[in-house]
């Protein structure tokens, strides 16, 4: 049985997002869909056009997600989540997102394209004044710090050049003081101009 026929059986020949019965076609859910029924959904031309052209999105068309969000098909759940994220500046999509549950694997698939993420959502290292710190920056210590294991105190006002960021901890950076590579808490530094 072809993928399209299998999807028509699964969806009862209706768009799996809005329920329309006209102009239906197979949509491979990115990224890296292999064309199998598990990674594809059957959608109408209206849904396809709005998914592929975000500037043409009609918010009211997507109220249909109120019903399709309860689908047991992971590929449908992924597309529902992505469209709700795209529309989350409205109140009702945010309410639906709050109710939507995706298992861990499906959630990872939904987030794989970066839908709904903005630069403001990105996690950043910041200094004591809230300035963003990047790898290679120069910072100044704002407090005397006892360096454990090295038996010295890094004095207030010490300049630390060419810092590196600790990826898994936003409160830590690394830098060289008195020839020693040390971990420094971001709340004890300020970015140099």
Protein Blocks (a to p, Z undefined) as FASTA:
>chain_A
ZZklmmmmmnoopafklopaghiacddddehiehiaklgccddfklmmmmmmmmlpcfkl
mmmmmmmmmpcbfklmmmmmmmmmmmmmpmklmmmmmmpccdfklmmmmmmnopoiafkl
pccdddfkopacdehiacddfbdcddehklpacdehiacehiacdfklmkbccddeehia
cdddfklcccdZZ
